[in-house]
Every structure is written in structure tokens, then in C-alpha cells.
Amino acid sequence: MTTDAVTEPDATPEPVDASAGSSWAGFRPSVGVGTGIAVLVLGIIGFVASSTLTIERIELLIDPNYRPSCSINPVLSCGSVMVTEQARLFGFPNPLIGIAAFSVIIVTGALATGRVSLPRWYWLGQTIFTALGFVFVNWLAFESLYSINALCPYCMVVWTVTPIILIISAGRLFAETDRAREIRSWLWVLLPIWYVIVIMLIGIQFWDYWSTLF
């Protein structure tokens, strides 16, 4: 009796899906269960952070003296960030955008975990919107550091998961070639560099406070 070897879909070349047509956008890239679970977990983390921020903002609207759970000290203070213009750039609290966006990510992760193949145009759309979200994250980080002079812990959770989702989504746009694998490798190399830069900027900007904790 023989058994067939089971391999991770991500580790094999993408099969040609005749039902998807020959177009680049219509092709359905294979996504491993591990990747699907990662997207699902990241989506849940972002959704919980955005939802918590929204609830905290509502509590603050009801009671101006309410102290948000993420207002820990003069630097890590959601309350200081929530009341700024930057926190409602489009006329409503920014976390509402996160709730909607991460809901889509959760659905994507659930479908991928269930081995439902999504067309490449879907991943392209998710990549574009996540890239816009990453730009927004960088702008908010800059404003928090140099205009608001306070950090929102739940916001930083969103800052953390957004670039990972972006890289995973962008990775579905390329066929399984040596060049594609090289591009994905470089994206994963750039990710920790971005984290290090942000952490260094936070350390430098608020060093006067951090130094009092030693």
C-alpha cells in the first residue's frame, strides 16, 4: 500500500486553474492553511483593537472625565490621542475604518483557511487598500510622535499588524517563480527594519520620559 505525500500549497507551483481563465487577474493563486490562519489571526487582532478604541471613544463622548483603559501614562495615552483632529480625519473616529477593514481581512483569512481559492483581482484589491492603510498608519505615527506627543497603545497594535497583512496580500500577486520568491523575501526583510525605525523614533522622541523610568 502506498500513500501520496501531502505538501503545503504555498510550497508548490501555482496550478493552472482552467475555470479562472488565462488572465492575470482571474488566476486563483493557491494559499496555504498556515497563511490563511495568519491572516485570520491578524484580522482578529486588528478588529479587536479597533473595536476597543471605538468603545473607549464612545465612553469618552458620554463622560468627558472618563479615563480610557489605554491611558497608562503621559506618553501611552489613548485619551490624549482620541480628542485630536487627527483621530477623526474624515469626520468620524478613525477606528471605524479599522472595524470595516479588518472585518474584510477576517473574511479573507477564514476563506483561505477553508482552502477557498480567491481570484488574484481580490488579492490585488486587498493589497491596494492595505497599502493605503499602511500609508495612513505612517501618517498617524508621525502625527502621534511630532504633533500630538502621545501614543495610543491600541493604535500601535494596528500599526504592527497592518504591514504584515500587506506583505502577505502582496505575495499573492506573484506567480511561484524565483524572482517572485526573491521579492517576497526582501519584503519580509524590510518589515523588521520598519519596526526598528519606528521603535527608535519613539525612543528618541520620548527619551526624556523613558529615562525617568530607569
N, C-alpha and C positions, 0 to 999 in steps of 0.2 A: 504494500500500500504506500502511495506517495502523497505528499501534501504540497500544495503550492505555497511559495513564500509570500508573506504579506508585507508590503512595503508602504512607507508613508507617501501619500500622494504628492507631497511637496518635493519629494526626493527623486521623482521620476519625471521624464519629459512630459509636457502637456500633450494629452491625446487630442487627436483631431476630432472635433465634435461636428458631425455632418449636419445635425439639426440646427446648429448655430450659424451655419453659413460660412463662407470663406472670408468674410470681412473681419478686419481687426477688431472693431467694436463688438461684433456679435459673438466672437470666440468666448468660450467659458473656461477660464483658467481653473485648474484643479487647486483646491485649498485643503491642506491637511487638517485633521481634527484638532491637533495641538494649536495651530494658528487660529482656528475658529474659537477655541476656548480662550485663547489670549485676548482676542478681540472682544469676546463676550465679557470677560472679567474687567478689561479696561473700560468698556462701556458702562458697566455697572458702577465701577468706582467713580467715573466722571458724573454719572447720573445722580448718585447719592450725594456727592459734593455739591452739585448744582442745586439739587432739591433742598439740601440743608441750608444753603445760602439763601434760597428763596424764602424758606420758612422763617429764618432769622430776620430777613428784611421785613417780612410782614409783621413779625413781633415788634420790630423797631418802629414801624409805622403806627402800630397800635399804642405803643408806650415808648415815647422818646427817651425815657430813662432806662429802658431795657438794656441789659448788658449781654451781648451775643456770647455764645459758648466759645467762640473762636477769638474773643478779645482777651488775650492772655497777658500781654504786657504792652508797653508803649510802642514797640516795634511790630509784634504779632498782634494786630488789632483789626478784626473784620469790621467792627463798628466804625472805625475811622475811615475805612475804605468805602463802606456801603453808602455813606451820605454824600459822596462826591459826585460831580458831574460825569466823571469817567465811568462810574459804576452803572450809569444808565445812559450810555452813549446814544442809543437810538430812541430814547424817550421812555424806556421801560427798563427794569432791572436786567442787567446782563445775564444773570443765572438762568433766566427764562430761555435764552438762546441755548444754553448748555443743556437744559432739560430736553428740548426738542432734538438737538443734535445728537446727544448721547442715546436717546431713545432709538434713533436710526442705527447707531453703532451696535446697540444691544441686539436689534433685529438681525443685523448683518452677522454678528457673531453666532447667534442662535442658528441661523440658516447654514452657516459654514460648518458649525459643529455637527449639524444634522446631515452633512455631506450634500447639501443643496448647492448645485453649481450656479453661480451668478455670472451674468454676461460681463464682459470687460468694460462695456459702457457704464455699468453700475459702479464698478470699482473706480473708473475714471471720474465719475461724478463725486463719489465719496472722497477721492483724493483731492479734487479741486476744492471742495467745501472744507475739508480738513486742513488744507494748505491755507485757506483764508482764515480759518480758526487759529492756525499757528501764528499767522501774521498778527492777528488780534491779540493773541497771548503775549507776543513780544512787545506790542504797544502797551498793553496793560502792565507788563512787568516794568517797562521803562517809566511809565507814569507812577507806578507804586514806589519805585526807587527814588525818583528825582522830582516828583511834583507832590504826591500825597505824603511821602515819607512814612509809609506804614505798609505792612504786608498782611495779606489775608491768607491764613493757612489753607482754607478750603479752595481758594483760588489757586494756590500753589499746587494743590493736588491736580487740578485741571491742567495747569502748566506742565505737570510731569507726564500725564498720560497722553496728551494731545500729540506730541511729536512721535510717540511710539505708534499710535494709530495711523498717523500719516505715513510712516515708513512701511508699515505692513500693507496699507492700502495701495501705495505707490508700487510696491513689489509685485502686485497682481497685474500690473500693466505690461510687464515684460515677459517674453517667452523664456523658456528654460534654455538659455544659451550661456556660454562662458562670459560674454560681455554683460549680460543681464545679471549674472551672479556676482560679477565684479562690481557693478553699480550698487547692488543691494548691500554688498559687503562694505563699501565706502559709506553708504548711508548709516549703517549701524556703527561705523567708526566715528562719524560726525556727531551722532547722538550724545555720547558721553562728553564730548568736547563742549557741546552746547550747555549741558548740565553744569560742567565745571565753570564755564564762563559766568553763568547766572549765579552760581553759588559764590564765586569770587566777588562779583559785583555787589551781592547782598552783604558779604562780609566786610567789604571796603566801605560801603555807604553807611552801614550802621555800626562801624567798628567802635565808636565812642560808647555805644550802649553795650555791645558784646563784651568789651574789655572790662566793664564793671561787674560782669558775672564770674570772672576768674578769681 
